[in-house]
Amino acid sequence: MACHAQAQQVWMQATASLDGLLLEIGDDGVGFDPDALVHAPGHYGLLGLRERARLAGGHLKITSQPGAGTTLHLHLPRSGKTA
């Protein structure tokens, strides 16, 4: 994330609850338009992350915009629950 983002700082926060685990990873980098990148040819990394989250019963949300850094929000349900 730091390499592509040209970030100076990266942070991570994990929160466990009765619903499951929320993992947030963010940076102060250059940011991007997540919708445009997901549909760009040859850019399959974020698509792969979303698919892995879905296969685990969770979901991945990407918050970013040019010049404003990026945050990944990964929610994984407790064992036996689906998102």
N, C-alpha and C positions, 0 to 999 in steps of 0.2 A: 504494500500500500504506500509506504513512504517513498519508494523509488519512483513510481509513476506519478505520485501526487506532488512531488517536490516539497514535501512537508518538513517542517522544523520540529513539530511535536506530534506524537501519536498517543492516544489514550485508550484504555480498555476498562470496561466495567461489567461485572457479572452479577446478576441478581437472581436468586432462587426464590420461588414462591410455590404455593400449592398447585398452581397452574403449570409450572415447569421452570425452565431456565431462560432468562433473557440475557444475551450477550451483546454488548454494544462496543464497537471499535470505531474510533474516529480519528481524524487528523485535521490539521490546519493548512492543508495544501491548496493546490490550484482549483480543485473541484472540477465538476463536469456536469453535463446534462445526462442523467441516467437513462432516460427514455431514448435519446438519440444513440447512445453508445450500445445499448442492448440490441438494437436493430442494425447496427453497422456490421458489414461483412468482416469476418476474421476476428471479431471481438466476442469470444465465447466464455471468458472467465466468469463474468457476473451471471451469465445464463447458467453455467455449470454450478455455481454456488447456490443459486435459487433452486435448481433441480435437486441438489443434494439435500437442501433444507426440506423441500417437499417430500422427498423419499423418506426422510426421518420423521415425517408427520408434523413438521413445523413450517415456518415461513421466514423469508428474508426480505427486509425492507431496506432500500438504499435511499438515503437523504443526501443530496448534494446539489450544488449549483456552481457555475463558473465563478472563481474567486472566493468561494466561501467554504472550502474544505468538504469533507465527506464523512458520513457516519453510516456504518452498517448495523442494522438491528436484526439480530437472529433470535427467533423464539423457537424453543424446542419444548414440546409438551412433556409432562411427566410420563413415565413408562405406562403404556396401556391406554393413553389418551391420544386423540388426533386433533390437529388444528382445525 
